[in-house]
Amino acid sequence: MTASQTPMDVDTPAPAQSSSSSFEVDIPQQVGDFKLVVQDQLEFAPSVHVAKWQSESTGLKVVWASNESPLVQGYFSVVTEIMDDSGRPHTLEHLVFLGSEQYPYKGVLDTVANRSFAEGTNAWTATTDTTYTIATAGEEGFLSILPVYVDHILYPTITSAGFTTEVYCVNGKGEDAGVVFSEMNGRENGSGDLMALRQQRALYSKENGLRSETGGLMEALRVLKVEQIREYHASKYVPQNITLIVNGRSLNPTNLLNTLNEKVIPSIVAHGQAQGKRPPGWVRPFVETSTAKHPAKLTEDRTEVVEFPEKSEDVGELMVSWIGVEHNDYLNDLALEVLGLYLTDSAVSPLSKEFIEVDEPSCTDITFYASSENPTIITSYISSVPFAELDTLGPRFRKALARIVDEGIDMSRMKSLLERQALQLFESMETDASEVLSQVVVTDGIWGKEDGSDLKGALQVNSLYKVLNGWSAEQWAQLLKKYLVDAPALTIVGKPSASLAKKIKNDAKALIEANKEKYGPEGLAKLQKDIEAAQAENDKPVPSDILRKFKVPDVAGIEWIKVDTARSAGVAQSAGKPKGRAQEHVDADGAELPLFVQFDHIDSRFIQIAIVLFPNDVDGFDPVKLRALLPVYLDAFFTLPVTRADGTKLEFEDVVKQLDAETLSYNINLNEPLQEGITLRMKVAKEKYETAIAWLSDLLYNSSFTEERLRISAAKALQAIPAEKRDGLEVSYAAYRKMISQDISTNVALNLINRSEFLPAFLERLKQEPDAVIKEFEAFRQGLTDPRAMRVHVKGDILSLSKPSSAWLEHFKSIKPFPANELLPVRRSKDVMGPLGKQPAKKLVITGVSSIESTFAYFVAKGPASREHPDQAALTVTRAVLNAMEGFLWKYVRGAGLAYGASISQDLESGLITYRVYKSPDSHAAFVAVRELIGELVSGKLEIDDLTIESAKSSLAYQTAAKESTITDAAGASFTNVLLGLPAGFGRKHLAECESVTAADILRVIKTYISPIFSPETSIASVSSGLAKLDELADKFSELGYDVEKRAMAQTSGEGEESGSDEEGSESGSESESGSESGSQSSGRE
């Protein structure tokens, strides 16, 4: 459907049946107060129906989608326009969770979530909206928490005590504190945030809400008052300004609407807010305010320079922006997205060839993206630009775009790209349907027409691809010319500044001294007492009778996705021979493979193949030196010349072009969860299964290591390192992994610290003795491709494959058969632990990061190294108890303003348990607070009640379901169990084991495994810190008994050698049980 077509007639809705399953759905015309506005069946995913209703009396909007998943995922989106930088939208994102009219206790919402087969709640604030989220395993829990969540959103308490701890205060040391302030303190001076804010200021006038920093600038947060937040809430948090989005077919839409009618609408009526869909005086944010009258404006080319703090002045960043299209010009919006990919998405893209795939790269990455505002803003972000080129690259970049118009569009490549993008649209509904759908609906809630016609148009993307397939080269060239060449551009140059880094450090210290002078000892003491009083008020215990009203749902109500597993005849069946249709189909192929191949059948249009590889020793070569080649090997993997099996020689450009044409995606990176393995993945339409196998064989065995390609790959990797060293989390994680592992570790070879040390020396050695280096790469490949160590996973529509097994024999002919007893065990992190990994004690490394003001930390002690350890179920429940939102760590750390996040995690592959502190003003204080908490639990001063344990167990049901929330995730979990030597369905079995865990079990494992984290005698630690706090933290940790080392990372080209450890960072990262926190190096195309 094009944007000009009208929406489906909603007067005569009919029941629809999925074309790909037996799922049937009745979309009601009206349920109580809610009347259908629009409905649709996605053309690119016929089993997914989308429907939108609106409350006649209140204006509250509800959108439901029927994607397949055991999870029900909800999004409450509030449109939050503001004309200043006070951060009020962001503060409400936090304050909403501190209690409501019906439930005036902090922690009720998250505790109820945990009792509803969820894992707490979450929220985000963008420039246009604040969206609150909840995901539950099954319908029952979602409907239980729904009215509680709405009460918190519409009618929060917003107390002065909550403002003090959650937004801003000055503590007894004279330091700025508060959760929101600490979060923005960690963000405000990052290169990306500084450049984005300058872009907003340059494009929008003061009459446009898109100009604002909705997160809140620190200077504005310091003077913000709680009354201002209450006023803002009253104006924007009204039912007609809220859209509830619910995804997941396990939730019946009629049950959803009935719950809203019975438990939400009456409360809105009682508050006098049932004034129709457009109450008198209501002005719709953005669409009907001064923002609409003062849109983005750019009449001529402009360049602005922004400095960001960084001691190393090696590389900076560039943002080039243009004004795009109207928000509902879906065709041109999609065309510009495709054009951006054409220009940048692979090594043979025009801009990549000119600026990246060269001996001296002008940058390491170029991306295009469009905002969702009206009009859209098109931005190209150019990463890791050498300092000397920061002032000249922008004009060169613009000239390159003009030259591409003159030279014309390669329609062969464009057609290939369009086909792939259309396929990825289908794939997205298998891998991340809820996220895709929610983004569309949130955007429609901000900008879309109230009759639902824009939503209808936004969902019909497949039709737009069909239109674009008919475009000529001239049409594409004209699009590029109109929007990116002839149109004025705004260039933001992000320049690193050592002097600014020093200034920020000095300013932070001066501010504390000024506060001490302003308040004096007595005033500071009073400030601290006020904080403690606020904490006490916030932490009033929730009456147990309130929580007991919310019964934990039955696990039997979770609709698990079914996977049919098979294994090839031969060595793979040493892991057992499954039963089922998939195994019968594979057996019928009759091939016995000298490879371990597992098949997992799911209802999919695609086949994904994953080959897990483990570096093995090769006679005559130093294994540590071979492992060190990994960063360059991975970066170069898909950009080397290849000789195909038929003898055809392909230069790297042809390799990339053909891969792009014949696959949906391909990548190679560190395995998850086996951190000592490498995973090579390729996804194709199921008709191209054998094509994928042929490519995987040729890429693994028949590529040619050339001096030129290795040099370019290493130069790009080296140039990217200064930006990585601005990531405070990655810096602390890198030091932690380096501490615990032997040098032979695959993980350590890819570690930021090792790459910083290795790459400069590698480039010099490659120049001096290229033949010797190439010989080492060939030896490394020999060890990596040993078939005895390989594990292969094929997931997708296995039953449609004519030769599931024998195709491997045809294309992996060089592999010779071997007996099953020669199959090598998978290598685990615990196999490569160094002395501190085997027995953590005393050591603490602290690294300075010049561009951040927060601190990050890992405190590590010994733990179980097996998921089937007798104590593992108790540890799983214990972690859930301690980490629960509004639970123990939350109250002692985040609630006290000591960090934005803190958690106890397990690195089961290494056999370690970690206390992680994320974005903290003082990681020492966050450590001491939890040490005291654990001491009180062990002594019995604090007790863990049965409600807390029951809620924690309930949240584990969600965690288990989330790991299998899509068909591809479920198939992946099946293979992961085999890699880890676990029985099929292990996650669900472990969940059942957790049900029997008692309070005594929890106390026992806290004593055995958690307490040692907080003793220097039995733990090690890695801390990264802003420079202002570095020496103070080092002294404090020394006083605790740690042997503290202040360490500087290896210097890359252009970085001065200095004592200390002043590196660069910004906050990012995620957590997993394998211990992988921040992004590892990878290459390929997604």
Secondary structure, 3 states (H helix, E strand, C coil): CCCCCCCCCCCCCCCEECCCCCCEECCCCEECCEEEEEEEECCCCCCCEEEEEEECCCCCEEEEECCCCCEEEEEEEEECCCCCCCCHHHHHHHHHHHCECCCCCCCHHHHHHHCCCECCCEEEECCCEEEEEEEEECHHHHHHHHHHHHHHHHCECCCHHHHHHHCCEECCCCCEECHHHHHHHHHCCCHHHHHHHHHHHHHCCCCCHHHCCCCCCHHHHCCCCHHHHHHHHHHHCCHHHEEEEEECCCCCHHHHHHHHHHHCHHHHHHCCCCCCCCCCCCCCCCCCCHHHHCCCCCCCCEEEEEEEECCCCCEEEEEEEEECCCCCCHHHHHHHHHHHHHHHCCCCCHHHHHHCCCCCCCCCEEEEEECCCCCCEEEEEEEEEEHHHCCCHHHHHHHHHHHHHHHCCCHHHHHHHHHHHHHHHHHHHHHCHHHHHHHHHHHHHHHCCCCCHHHHHHHCHHHHHHHHHCCCHHHHHHHHHHHHHCCCCEEEEEEEEHHHHHHHHHHHHHHHHHHHHHHHHHHHHHHHHHHHHHHHHHCCCCCHHHHHCCCCCCHHHCCCCCCEEEECEEHHHHHCCCCCHHHHHHHHHCCEECCCEEEEECCCCEEEEEEEECCCCCCCCCHHHHHCCHHHHHHHCCCCCEECCCCCEECHHHHHHHHHHHCCEEEEEECCCCCCCEEEEEEEEHHHHHHHHHHHHHHHHCECCCHHHHHHHHHHHHHHHHHHCCCHHHHHHHHHHHHHECCCCHHHHCCHHHHHHHHHHHHHHHHHCHHHHHHHHHHHHHHHCCHHHCEEEEEECHHHCCCCCHHHHHHCCCCCCCCHHHCCCCCCHHHHECHHHHCCCCEEEEEEECCCCCEEEEEEEECCCCCCCCCHHHHHHHHHHHHCCCCHHHHHHHCCCCCCEEEEEEECCCCEEEEEEEEECCHHHHHHHHHHHHHHHHHCCCCCCHHHHHHHHHHHHHHHHHCCCCHHHHHHHHHHHHHCCCCCCHHHHHHHHHCCCCHHHHHHHHHHHHHHHHCHHHCEEEEEECHHHHHHHHHHHHHHCCEEEECCCCCCCCCCCCCCCEECCCCCCCCCCCCCCCCCCEEEEC
